[in-house]
Amino acid sequence: MRVPIAVVGPTATGKSDLGLDLAARLDGEIVNIDAMQLYRGMDIGTAKLPVAERRGIPHHQLDVLEVTETASVATYQRAAAADVEDILARGRTPIIVGGSMMYVQALLDEWEFPATDPVVRARWEQMLAEQGVAAVHAALRAADPVAAATILPTDGRRMVRALEVVELTGRPFAASAPTIGAPRWDTVVLGVDRDTAELDARIERRTALMFETGLVEEVRGLLEHGLREGVTARRAIGYAQVLAYLDDEYDLNHAMERTLIGTRRYVRRQRSWFRRDPRVRWVDGAEPDLLGAALRQIDNTERNSL
């Protein structure tokens, strides 16, 4: 019986290439689990694989949103689960690839999302718009100190959601999080990581290449499609910094530097998140025979589950 393979871990470790290799070897199809790659036109800044480099392997959950739409973990969970089950039903192997932390856990742990209330949400969003992230963070610190300590103080959208959940449920935000157990569909979870110094160098090269190959022009083009009106798309690392550059908040070199710093911070969060998950079987992205190492981990995991 086929089971899905999830390839997760920090940005720039080599997940996409490994995912393609696994799909080719295991008669698989790729299911994207990178939130920003859901957006049409956000290609360079998200390191989205061009169609010509996908080896003819079907890819799902790419280019499904306009930049004016808000990416939702709950919406993604439903759509991606349907893709996984369809791939399994056709006798093929789903290869789930990406590093969006909450999306991974929502999909593999069947996260049941707390109710939402547009009136409550709008009140906290108004505070965010009028008073800024500091005021929202202070409100969250008073309502749920644990959530305030774990959510980045710059992540206004997630703080608003936490405040909404606390107000509606009367419980801490963490109480709504899924518990880690057996992954859905008995998915084998592979983590790809690299030595920190090596990964920093890869991120630096990737960032420079994005700017060299047209990230600024990509953002200019997306402005015509409503990027500024998007809630989530315009805040993506790289895109937010280019928008600030286009608004003359700082020069292009500073935009590149802030993009690099933001990516490194995000990598630290990804690494911390995935390292806490005992189901992840780690491989070194620098391994000369990375596919072989991944297949051995898959085989060991499947044998141990028998």
TORFIGU-969683 format. One line per 3 residues: number of its first residue (from 1); their letters; for each residue x, y, z of C-alpha. Coordinates in steps of 0.2 Angstrom, whole numbers, plus 5000, padded with zeros to 4 digits. Example, Ala and Ser with C-alpha at 12.3 -4.5 7.8 and 13.67 -1.06 7.14 Angstrom:
2
1) AS) 5062 4978 5039 ~ 5068 4995 5036;
end
This chain:
306
1) MRV) 5000 5000 5000 ~ 5007 5017 4995 ~ 5009 5031 5009;
4) PIA) 5012 5049 5006 ~ 5030 5056 5009 ~ 5032 5073 5016;
7) VVG) 5048 5082 5013 ~ 5049 5097 5025 ~ 5062 5108 5033;
10) PTA) 5070 5125 5032 ~ 5071 5136 5016 ~ 5085 5133 5003;
13) TGK) 5090 5115 5010 ~ 5086 5106 4993 ~ 5068 5100 4997;
16) SDL) 5061 5104 4979 ~ 5075 5093 4970 ~ 5073 5079 4983;
19) GLD) 5054 5079 4980 ~ 5056 5078 4961 ~ 5069 5064 4963;
22) LAA) 5057 5054 4975 ~ 5042 5057 4964 ~ 5052 5050 4949;
25) RLD) 5057 5035 4959 ~ 5041 5031 4968 ~ 5028 5035 4953;
28) GEI) 5023 5051 4963 ~ 5015 5068 4961 ~ 5020 5083 4970;
31) VNI) 5008 5092 4982 ~ 5015 5109 4987 ~ 5015 5115 5005;
34) DAM) 5023 5132 5004 ~ 5010 5145 5007 ~ 5018 5158 4996;
37) QLY) 5019 5147 4981 ~ 5000 5146 4981 ~ 5000 5163 4973;
40) RGM) 5000 5166 4954 ~ 5014 5176 4948 ~ 5025 5175 4964;
43) DIG) 5038 5164 4956 ~ 5055 5172 4958 ~ 5054 5177 4976;
46) TAK) 5047 5160 4981 ~ 5059 5150 4971 ~ 5045 5141 4963;
49) LPV) 5051 5128 4951 ~ 5047 5133 4933 ~ 5036 5121 4923;
52) AER) 5051 5117 4912 ~ 5060 5110 4927 ~ 5046 5099 4934;
55) RGI) 5051 5084 4923 ~ 5034 5082 4918 ~ 5028 5077 4936;
58) PHH) 5011 5084 4940 ~ 5011 5097 4954 ~ 4996 5102 4965;
61) QLD) 4993 5117 4975 ~ 5003 5129 4965 ~ 4996 5145 4957;
64) VLE) 4979 5143 4965 ~ 4977 5160 4972 ~ 4977 5178 4966;
67) VTE) 4988 5190 4976 ~ 4973 5199 4982 ~ 4966 5183 4990;
70) TAS) 4971 5179 5008 ~ 4980 5162 5011 ~ 4971 5152 5023;
73) VAT) 4977 5136 5032 ~ 4960 5129 5034 ~ 4956 5131 5015;
76) YQR) 4973 5124 5010 ~ 4970 5109 5022 ~ 4954 5104 5013;
79) AAA) 4961 5107 4996 ~ 4977 5098 4999 ~ 4969 5083 5008;
82) ADV) 4958 5081 4993 ~ 4973 5081 4981 ~ 4982 5068 4992;
85) EDI) 4967 5056 4993 ~ 4965 5058 4974 ~ 4983 5054 4971;
88) LAR) 4982 5038 4982 ~ 4966 5033 4974 ~ 4974 5033 4957;
91) GRT) 4988 5021 4964 ~ 5002 5034 4964 ~ 5012 5042 4978;
94) PII) 5009 5059 4985 ~ 5025 5069 4988 ~ 5021 5083 5000;
97) VGG) 5035 5096 4998 ~ 5037 5113 5007 ~ 5041 5122 5023;
100) SMM) 5026 5131 5029 ~ 5025 5125 5047 ~ 5007 5127 5052;
103) YVQ) 5002 5121 5035 ~ 5012 5105 5037 ~ 5004 5102 5054;
106) ALL) 4987 5106 5049 ~ 4987 5094 5035 ~ 4996 5079 5043;
109) DEW) 4987 5081 5060 ~ 4969 5085 5054 ~ 4969 5101 5063;
112) EFP) 4951 5106 5068 ~ 4950 5125 5067 ~ 4942 5135 5080;
115) ATD) 4926 5145 5074 ~ 4929 5163 5068 ~ 4918 5178 5070;
118) PVV) 4919 5192 5058 ~ 4914 5205 5071 ~ 4927 5200 5084;
121) RAR) 4940 5198 5070 ~ 4936 5215 5063 ~ 4938 5223 5080;
124) WEQ) 4956 5217 5082 ~ 4960 5220 5064 ~ 4955 5238 5067;
127) MLA) 4966 5239 5082 ~ 4980 5233 5071 ~ 4977 5245 5057;
130) EQG) 4975 5260 5069 ~ 4987 5257 5083 ~ 4999 5245 5075;
133) VAA) 5007 5228 5080 ~ 5014 5234 5097 ~ 4996 5238 5103;
136) VHA) 4990 5221 5097 ~ 5005 5212 5105 ~ 5001 5221 5122;
139) ALR) 4983 5215 5121 ~ 4988 5197 5117 ~ 5001 5198 5131;
142) AAD) 4987 5202 5143 ~ 4975 5189 5137 ~ 4987 5175 5133;
145) PVA) 5005 5177 5139 ~ 5010 5161 5132 ~ 5004 5165 5114;
148) AAT) 5012 5182 5115 ~ 5029 5174 5119 ~ 5028 5162 5105;
151) ILP) 5021 5172 5091 ~ 5032 5184 5083 ~ 5028 5202 5089;
154) TDG) 5028 5208 5070 ~ 5016 5195 5065 ~ 5000 5205 5066;
157) RRM) 4989 5193 5057 ~ 4993 5179 5068 ~ 4991 5189 5084;
160) VRA) 4974 5195 5078 ~ 4969 5177 5075 ~ 4975 5172 5093;
163) LEV) 4965 5186 5101 ~ 4950 5181 5091 ~ 4951 5162 5097;
166) VEL) 4955 5167 5115 ~ 4939 5178 5115 ~ 4928 5166 5107;
169) TGR) 4933 5150 5116 ~ 4939 5157 5133 ~ 4954 5146 5132;
172) PFA) 4973 5149 5127 ~ 4977 5150 5109 ~ 4988 5135 5111;
175) ASA) 4973 5124 5116 ~ 4967 5125 5098 ~ 4983 5118 5092;
178) PTI) 4984 5100 5085 ~ 4992 5086 5095 ~ 5007 5077 5087;
181) GAP) 5002 5059 5085 ~ 5002 5046 5070 ~ 5002 5057 5054;
184) RWD) 4987 5056 5043 ~ 4988 5043 5030 ~ 5003 5036 5039;
187) TVV) 5014 5049 5030 ~ 5032 5046 5031 ~ 5040 5063 5036;
190) LGV) 5057 5067 5030 ~ 5066 5083 5036 ~ 5080 5091 5025;
193) DRD) 5093 5102 5034 ~ 5111 5107 5031 ~ 5125 5114 5041;
196) TAE) 5121 5132 5047 ~ 5136 5140 5039 ~ 5133 5131 5022;
199) LDA) 5114 5135 5023 ~ 5118 5154 5026 ~ 5129 5154 5011;
202) RIE) 5115 5146 5000 ~ 5102 5158 5006 ~ 5114 5173 5002;
205) RRT) 5117 5166 4985 ~ 5098 5163 4982 ~ 5094 5180 4988;
208) ALM) 5106 5188 4976 ~ 5100 5178 4962 ~ 5082 5183 4965;
211) FET) 5086 5201 4963 ~ 5098 5198 4948 ~ 5084 5188 4939;
214) GLV) 5070 5200 4941 ~ 5062 5200 4958 ~ 5059 5219 4957;
217) EEV) 5051 5218 4940 ~ 5040 5204 4946 ~ 5034 5214 4960;
220) RGL) 5031 5229 4949 ~ 5020 5217 4938 ~ 5011 5211 4953;
223) LEH) 5006 5228 4958 ~ 4995 5229 4943 ~ 4986 5214 4949;
226) GLR) 4983 5221 4966 ~ 4998 5215 4977 ~ 4996 5230 4989;
229) EGV) 4978 5225 4992 ~ 4983 5207 4997 ~ 4983 5203 5016;
232) TAR) 4996 5189 5015 ~ 5005 5190 4998 ~ 5012 5208 5001;
235) RAI) 5020 5202 5017 ~ 5030 5188 5010 ~ 5049 5189 5013;
238) GYA) 5057 5198 4998 ~ 5040 5205 4992 ~ 5038 5216 5007;
241) QVL) 5056 5223 5006 ~ 5054 5226 4987 ~ 5038 5236 4990;
244) AYL) 5047 5246 5003 ~ 5061 5250 4991 ~ 5048 5255 4977;
247) DDE) 5040 5266 4990 ~ 5057 5275 4993 ~ 5059 5269 5011;
250) YDL) 5076 5263 5008 ~ 5088 5258 4993 ~ 5089 5242 4984;
253) NHA) 5105 5236 4993 ~ 5095 5238 5009 ~ 5080 5229 5002;
256) MER) 5092 5214 4998 ~ 5100 5214 5015 ~ 5083 5215 5024;
259) TLI) 5077 5200 5013 ~ 5092 5190 5018 ~ 5090 5194 5036;
262) GTR) 5071 5190 5036 ~ 5075 5173 5027 ~ 5088 5168 5040;
265) RYV) 5076 5172 5054 ~ 5062 5162 5046 ~ 5075 5147 5044;
268) RRQ) 5078 5148 5062 ~ 5059 5147 5066 ~ 5057 5132 5053;
271) RSW) 5072 5123 5061 ~ 5065 5125 5079 ~ 5047 5120 5074;
274) FRR) 5052 5104 5064 ~ 5065 5099 5076 ~ 5052 5097 5089;
277) DPR) 5042 5085 5079 ~ 5048 5067 5084 ~ 5041 5060 5068;
280) VRW) 5053 5069 5056 ~ 5067 5058 5050 ~ 5082 5069 5045;
283) VDG) 5093 5069 5030 ~ 5108 5080 5026 ~ 5104 5090 5011;
286) AEP) 5123 5090 5007 ~ 5123 5071 5006 ~ 5130 5066 4989;
289) DLL) 5117 5052 4987 ~ 5103 5062 4995 ~ 5090 5051 4986;
292) GAA) 5098 5035 4993 ~ 5098 5042 5011 ~ 5080 5048 5009;
295) LRQ) 5074 5031 5003 ~ 5083 5022 5017 ~ 5074 5033 5030;
298) IDN) 5058 5029 5021 ~ 5061 5010 5022 ~ 5067 5011 5040;
301) TER) 5051 5021 5045 ~ 5039 5009 5036 ~ 5048 4994 5043;
304) NSL) 5047 5001 5061 ~ 5028 5004 5059 ~ 5024 4986 5055;
end
